[in-house]
Amino acid sequence: MAICCMRGLPEFAEKIPQNAQIVLLPEDDPELRKENIEIAKAQREAGQPVVYVYVEKVTPQISRLVNPRLEIAAA
């Protein structure tokens, strides 16, 4: 998880303990911040280190996929 979320920020990734739970806390979205904290509490393993990442804002994810199509095959 640390590598995925901290790509491009090696100084952050190096500080994150092994098997840590990473909780993203966007400062511009109090509702999402609260929900992320609640989910983290419910999913935390006993003794698991927790890292809170405070971010100024979250920008929309931009897909690199061009004209994706979906096909659902029968089971």
Secondary structure, DSSP 8 states (H G I E B T S, - for coil): -HHHHTTT-HHHHTTS-TT-EEEEEETT-HHHHHHHHHHHHHH--TT--EEEEEES---------SS--------
